[in-house]
Amino acid sequence: MITIRPNVEPTGLYTQKQAADALRVERHTIKRYEANNLLRFRVRKAGNQKVTTGADIIKCWQSMYL
């Protein structure tokens, strides 16, 4: 995981891959964060894809580094 705050828009929606890219971790790590309730995802009706907000990505990062 990166040591500087991820560059994401707090109100933006991000897929699991985009969240992994923002935190610079592997996608399976994102799934582990979700299982441990560090990241919350919801299923987006358009495309049936799991998404999270930028604010949740930042919260996950803060739980690791602050």
Residue pairs with C-beta under 8 A, 6 or more apart in sequence:
1 23
1 24
1 25
1 61
1 64
1 65
2 23
2 24
2 61
3 65
5 58
5 61
6 22
6 23
6 54
6 57
6 58
6 61
7 22
8 14
8 22
8 54
8 57
8 58
9 54
10 53
10 54
10 55
10 58
11 53
11 54
11 55
12 53
12 54
13 44
13 51
13 52
13 53
13 54
14 22
14 51
14 52
14 53
14 54
14 57
15 49
15 50
15 51
16 27
16 30
16 31
16 34
16 41
16 50
16 52
17 27
19 30
19 39
19 52
19 57
20 26
20 27
20 29
20 30
22 54
22 57
23 29
23 30
23 57
23 60
23 61
30 39
33 39
33 60
34 40
34 41
38 60
38 63
39 52
39 56
39 57
39 60
40 52
40 56
41 50
41 51
41 52
42 50
42 51
42 52
43 49
43 50
43 51
44 50
44 51
